Amino acid sequence: MDNLFNEIFTNVSTEMTVISSVLTILIAGLMGFAIAFTYFKTQEEESFQRSLAITLLMLPIVLSVIILFVGSNIARAFSLAGTLSIIRFRSAPGDPKDIGFIFFDIAAGLSCGVGLYGYGAIFVIMLCVIILLAEKLKLFERKTAQKTLKITVPEDLNFEGAFDDILERYTKRYSLDKIKTTDLGSLLELDYQVTMEQNRNEREFINELRCRNGNLNIILALTHSACNG
């Protein structure tokens, strides 16, 4: 039993046998499942990609088998793994941490491919726990939310600075990003990016803006990508 335990943690041989190949595939599959499950539990519902979760399950198996096929030349195995970087993972734009899970998978697959099952398992378990705890404790989550503010104003209104005093009271920062005409040029739509102050009453904020823009349309919408950052 001691010899088996030591072999799990110290074996770096890539000599292929049926038993070692099956063991590598099974352990890599378990690591891939743990990583995919962690991704599933920590991803926001609107940005979750099932295709990426399946990829995270598959990738450690694929990488470990590639290294087994390469043989005992570890340098060649890492060179081959490096060529995988030219592959473009096609997916819809999502959470920036997706690329971190891809690298997580690559590290797990490499550890299985070179036979370091024990150390690879410790690495995967510890990092999964850290990611789950970070999500549970809401680490690095901003206390303010960035939002998009759209204000419709009459074409003849001098909008430059017209809302600055209200924006300064209710927001931490703001910027006018876009101006466009609507309703055949009789109205203008001002698009702001605003970071709201904590505990500010958004209803009062909108009501004050309505008094300035002649009770025309106002939209205050959450910018999801900014809040995830």
N, C-alpha and C positions, 0 to 999 in steps of 0.2 A: 504493500500500500504506500509506504514512504517513497519507494522508487517511482511509482506511478505519479505521486504528487509532485516529486521533483521534476519528473519528465514534463509534466504539464506546464511548469513554470520556467523550465530551462531549455526545452527542446527547440532548437533553431534549424533542425534538419528539414529539408524540403523533399527528401526521398519519397517517392509516391508508392503507396500500397493501397489496396482496396479499403482496408480498415482506416488508415490515416486519412484517405480522401473522404470517406463517409463521415468520419469524426470532424474533419475540417468544415465540411458543408453544413453539418448539423449545428456546430458551435457558431459558425458565421451566420446561419439562419436565425439562431436565438438572439445573437447580438443585433442583427438587422431588425428583428421584431421589437426588441427593447427600444431601439432608437426610433422606429416608426411609431410605436405606442407613445413615446415621450413627445414626439412631434404632434401627434393627434391630441394629446391632453393639454398641450401648452399653446396651440395655435388658435387664434380667433376664428370664430365660425365663418365669418365672411371672407377670410383669406385662406382657409384650409383648402388644400388640394389633395384629393384622394390619389391622383396619379403620382404625386410626389411621395405620398406615404408608401405606395406600392414600390416605388423606386428605392426608397430607403430600406425596405425589406430585402430587395433583390441585390443591391449593390455590394454589400460585404461578401455575399456568396460568389458573385461574379469575379470580384477582385481576388479573393482567396484562391479560386479555381485557376485563374490566369497565372498566378504565381506558382501554383503547383505544376501547371503545364510547362512553365519556363524551366523549372528544374532547380538545381542546387546553386545556380549562379545568382546570388542575391543582388549583385550590382545590376545584372540584366533585368531582374524582376522589378527593381525600383525604376529603372529606365523605362520599362514597358508601362509601369503605372503612371510615370510622368507623361507619357504620350496620351493618356486619357484626358489630359487637360485641354486637348484640342477639340474634344467633343463638346458641343453646345447643348446643354440641357434645355429643351424647349418646354416652357411652361408659361402660364399667364403670370403677369406681374403680381407679386405677392409680398409677403413679409421679408424684409432684408435678411433675417436670420436663417432663411431657407438654405443659403449657401453654406452657413455654419453646419447645418445638419448633413449636407453633402460631404464636407470634409470630415465630419465625425464618422460617417459611414466608411470613408476611404481608410481612415486610421484603423477602424475595427477590422475591415477586410484585410489590410496588410498584416495586422497582428496574427490573424488566423493563418494567412498564407505562409508566414515564416515559422509557424508552429508555436508561437507564444500565446497559447490559449489562456493561461491563467492571468497573465499580465493584461491581456486584451480584455478579459472579462472584468477585472478590477477597474480598468479604465472606463469601460462602458457603463458599469453600474454606478461608479462615483459621479461621472459626468451627467448621467441621466438624473440622479438624485439632486445634483446641484441645479440643473435646469428646472426640475419640478419645484424645488424650493424657491428658486428665484421667481417663478411664475406665481406660486402660492403667496409669497410675501410681497408681490408686486414691486420688486426691486427696480429702481431706475424709472419708475412710472412718473410722468409729469403730473403735477397737481393742477396745472392749467391746461385748457384745451384751445387749440387753434381752430378758428372757424372762418367760414366764408360769409361775408356780409354783402348783400346786393341791395342797393338803394336806387329806386327809380325817382328821377327828378324831372321837372319841366325843362324844356330845351332852353328857355330864357333865364333859368336860375344860374347865378354865378356860384358854382359848386365848390370852387377852390377855397378851402378853409371853412366852408359852411358848416361842417359837422365836426371840426377838429376839437372843440371844447368838450363836446359830448363823448367823443371817442377817447379823449385823454382821461376822463373821469371813470369810464367803465372798462377800459382795456389797459393791459400792460404795454402793448405796442400794436401798431397798425400800419398798414401800407396800402395805398391805392394802386392796384395792379392793372386794372383795365377799365376803359370807358367805351361804351358802345351806344349807338342810337337804336331806338325801338319805336314802334307805332308810326312808321313812315317818317321818322326824324322829329316827331313832335315831343318825344321823351328821350331822356338819357338814362342809361343804367350804369351805375358806379359799382365796380367790384373791388371790395377790400378783403385783405387777409388780416384778421384780428386775433389777438391772444387775450382772452377774457380774464379779468381780475377774478380772484376767488370770492365766492359769496356775494357776487353782484346780481341784482335782480334783472334778469334779461327782459322781462315784461316792461319794466320801467325804462330800460335802455331803448327798446323799440318804440315805446310811446313818445319819448323825447325826440327820437329821430323823425317820427311821423309828423310832429309839430313843425319840423323844419322843411320836410319835403312835400308839404301840402296833402298829407294823408294818402300818398301814392304807395305802390307796392314796395314792401321791404321783406327780404328773406335772410334769415340767419341760420346757417347750416354747418354741421360738424364736419371738419376736414379729417377723415379717418386716418390717412397716412401720417398726418402730423401727430395725432394722439398716440399712435403706436410707437413713434420714435421716442 
